[in-house]
Amino acid sequence: MDNNDILIRLRYALEIKNKEMAEIFKLGGVEMSVPEVIKILTKSDDDEPENDDQIKCNNSMFDSFLNGFIISKRGKQESKPGQPETPAPVSPKSVNVNNLLLKKVKIALSLTTEDMLDIFDKAGITVSKGELGALLRKEGHKNYKECGDKFARNFLKGLAIKYRG
């Protein structure tokens, strides 16, 4: 699953409109017009890898979208007095975007561990608390587990069932 596919599925699951998508990108620090959002949300044909009607969403754009999504749902976090304002961290290329998706959607929607387990359950897979904790850990932690496409797909499917069903 590439970043464009994840955005398409997330948009469907949470019923986000194109205009809202553009606003979320803007909150995350990426200027994006509605026609550009439509080009990102255009499914690519495997037969035609080079498609002029599609914009590829790179990891930096995807991270900006997720940061904007958190801000749109929870508001901008104010820095504490005496602390310098830190710029939004841009995830390195090595970070698994599926783990990033789980973490940031959990934050944006204020989901508890139980909510996350329930979402996976709705999608028809059973995940233990330990497995979920490993997926949400920081890369490099001894118990970190990389989130595969199957987990991410099922998480998005469970979100769709929960929020659309």
C-alpha positions as CSV (number, residue, x, y, z in Angstrom):
1,M,0.0,0.0,0.0
2,D,1.4,3.4,-0.9
3,N,0.7,6.7,0.8
4,N,-1.9,7.7,-1.8
5,D,-3.8,4.4,-1.2
6,I,-3.7,5.0,2.5
7,L,-5.1,8.6,2.1
8,I,-7.9,7.3,-0.2
9,R,-8.9,4.7,2.4
10,L,-8.6,7.1,5.4
11,R,-10.7,9.7,3.5
12,Y,-13.4,7.1,2.8
13,A,-13.4,5.7,6.4
14,L,-13.8,9.1,8.0
15,E,-15.9,10.7,5.2
16,I,-13.5,13.6,4.7
17,K,-14.4,15.9,1.8
18,N,-11.9,17.2,-0.7
19,K,-12.0,20.8,0.6
20,E,-11.4,19.4,4.2
21,M,-8.4,17.4,2.9
22,A,-6.9,20.6,1.4
23,E,-7.4,22.4,4.7
24,I,-5.8,19.5,6.7
25,F,-2.8,19.6,4.4
26,K,-2.6,23.4,5.0
27,L,-2.7,22.9,8.8
28,G,0.2,20.4,8.4
29,G,2.2,23.0,6.5
30,V,1.7,21.9,2.9
31,E,-0.2,24.2,0.5
32,M,-2.6,22.1,-1.4
33,S,-5.5,23.1,-3.7
34,V,-8.6,21.1,-4.1
35,P,-7.7,20.0,-7.7
36,E,-4.3,18.9,-6.3
37,V,-6.0,16.9,-3.6
38,I,-8.2,15.2,-6.3
39,K,-5.0,14.3,-8.1
40,I,-3.6,12.7,-5.0
41,L,-6.8,10.8,-4.4
42,T,-6.8,9.4,-8.0
43,K,-6.2,5.7,-8.0
44,S,-3.2,4.7,-10.2
45,D,-3.5,1.9,-12.6
46,D,-0.7,-0.7,-12.2
47,D,-0.6,-0.9,-16.0
48,E,0.2,2.8,-16.3
49,P,2.8,3.7,-13.7
50,E,3.4,7.2,-15.1
51,N,0.0,9.0,-14.8
52,D,-0.1,12.8,-15.3
53,D,-3.5,12.9,-13.5
54,Q,-2.0,11.7,-10.3
55,I,0.3,13.4,-7.7
56,K,2.4,10.9,-5.7
57,C,2.2,11.5,-2.0
58,N,5.7,11.2,-0.5
59,N,6.4,10.4,3.2
60,S,6.9,14.1,4.0
61,M,3.6,15.1,2.5
62,F,1.9,12.1,4.3
63,D,3.4,13.1,7.6
64,S,2.3,16.7,7.1
65,F,-1.2,15.5,6.4
66,L,-1.3,13.4,9.6
67,N,0.0,16.3,11.6
68,G,-2.7,18.6,10.1
69,F,-5.3,15.9,10.8
70,I,-4.3,16.0,14.5
71,I,-4.5,19.8,14.6
72,S,-7.9,19.8,12.8
73,K,-9.3,17.3,15.3
74,R,-7.6,18.4,18.6
75,G,-6.4,22.0,18.0
76,K,-2.9,23.4,17.8
77,Q,-0.8,22.4,20.8
78,E,0.5,25.5,22.7
79,S,4.1,25.3,23.7
80,K,4.7,25.5,27.5
81,P,6.1,28.7,28.9
82,G,9.9,28.8,28.8
83,Q,10.1,26.1,26.1
84,P,11.2,27.0,22.6
85,E,8.6,26.4,20.0
86,T,9.6,23.2,18.2
87,P,8.9,22.8,14.5
88,A,6.8,19.8,13.5
89,P,9.1,16.9,13.1
90,V,9.4,15.5,9.6
91,S,9.6,11.8,9.7
92,P,12.8,10.3,8.2
93,K,12.3,8.2,5.1
94,S,13.0,5.0,7.0
95,V,10.0,5.3,9.2
96,N,7.3,2.9,8.4
97,V,4.3,4.9,7.3
98,N,1.8,2.3,8.6
99,N,3.1,2.7,12.1
100,L,2.9,6.5,11.7
101,L,-0.7,6.1,10.5
102,L,-1.7,4.1,13.6
103,K,0.0,6.5,16.0
104,K,-1.2,9.7,14.5
105,V,-4.8,8.6,13.8
106,K,-4.9,7.3,17.4
107,I,-3.9,10.7,18.7
108,A,-6.2,12.7,16.3
109,L,-9.3,10.7,17.1
110,S,-8.4,10.4,20.9
111,L,-8.6,6.6,20.7
112,T,-7.8,4.5,23.7
113,T,-6.1,1.1,23.4
114,E,-9.5,-0.5,23.9
115,D,-10.9,1.6,21.0
116,M,-8.0,0.5,18.8
117,L,-8.5,-3.2,19.7
118,D,-12.2,-2.8,19.0
119,I,-11.5,-1.3,15.5
120,F,-9.2,-4.2,14.7
121,D,-11.9,-6.6,16.0
122,K,-14.5,-5.0,13.7
123,A,-12.2,-5.7,10.7
124,G,-12.1,-9.3,11.7
125,I,-8.7,-9.7,13.2
126,T,-7.7,-10.2,16.8
127,V,-4.8,-8.1,18.1
128,S,-3.5,-8.4,21.6
129,K,-2.6,-5.4,23.8
130,G,1.0,-6.4,23.6
131,E,1.0,-6.5,19.8
132,L,-0.7,-3.1,19.6
133,G,1.8,-1.7,22.0
134,A,4.6,-3.0,19.9
135,L,3.1,-1.4,16.8
136,L,2.8,2.0,18.6
137,R,6.4,2.0,19.9
138,K,9.1,4.3,18.7
139,E,11.3,2.8,15.9
140,G,14.5,1.5,17.5
141,H,12.8,0.4,20.8
142,K,13.5,-3.2,21.6
143,N,9.8,-4.2,21.5
144,Y,9.1,-2.2,18.3
145,K,7.2,-4.1,15.6
146,E,6.8,-2.9,12.1
147,C,3.2,-2.6,11.0
148,G,2.5,-4.5,7.8
149,D,0.1,-3.5,5.1
150,K,-2.4,-6.1,6.2
151,F,-2.6,-4.5,9.7
152,A,-2.9,-1.0,8.2
153,R,-5.6,-2.2,5.7
154,N,-7.6,-3.9,8.5
155,F,-7.2,-0.8,10.7
156,L,-8.6,1.4,8.0
157,K,-11.4,-1.1,7.2
158,G,-12.3,-1.2,10.9
159,L,-12.3,2.6,11.0
160,A,-14.7,2.6,8.0
161,I,-17.0,0.1,9.8
162,K,-17.0,2.2,13.0
163,Y,-17.4,5.7,11.5
164,R,-19.6,4.9,8.5
165,G,-21.5,1.9,9.8
